[in-house]
Amino acid sequence: MKIIKISMLALALGLMSFSAIVPVKTLVSKIEATASTIVWKVETVDVGEIPQGTPKAIVYEFKNNGKTAVVITNVQGSCGCTATDYTKEPILPGKTAKVTATYNAANKGAFTKTVTVTTSAETAPKILTLKGTVI
């Protein structure tokens, strides 16, 4: 009877130890899934002083480090004073793309504006910032 109890205990412990092992492939897949496939060259640009009445174009560039093509689905400026343009075709792996924000420097003074970029590669949009002073 004692031998049966010891055998059952050994069997139970042995089976439990197998369930605690996580395959390395699963861990690598989870890390890859959470790693960003888009790497921005810069996310905030300070243009310094710009003359009033002269629009200022700021170019943001990113690289697709993923394994599939990325599509920019939407780009939105934080106000009507910031016009946007962006790469319309799919960005292949290893290639770069651009988002351009043109600030209309109509009002004197310091400014901080944002551009929200939505892509097929990430669930959360990327917020890019431009700032400076209109003189």
C-alpha positions, 0 to 999 in steps of 0.5 A: 500500500505504501509503495502505491502511494509513493508511486502515485505521488511520484507520477503526479509530481512528474506530470505537473513538472511537464506542464510548467515548461513553456516551449521556447518557440511560444516565447519567441512568438509572443516577443515578436508579436509585441515588438513594433514593426515600425521604427520612427527616425524622430517622433518630436521635431522642434523647428525653432523660430519660423517667420510668420506667414511662411508655412513650414513642412516637417518630414517624419520618416519611419522604417518597416522592420517587420516581415509584411508590408505596412499601409498607412491608413490615416494621418490627422493633424491636431488642428486645421493649421496643420496639413498632412501628406503621406506615402500612399502605397504599401511599405515593404519590409526593410523600406522607409516611408514619410509623413509630412506635416505642414504647419501654417505659421499664421499666428505669432508665438510658441506652438505645439501641434501633433499628428496622429498616424494610424497604420496596419502594423500597430493597433494604437496610433502613433502621435508625432509632435512638432513645435516651435515659435512663430516670429 
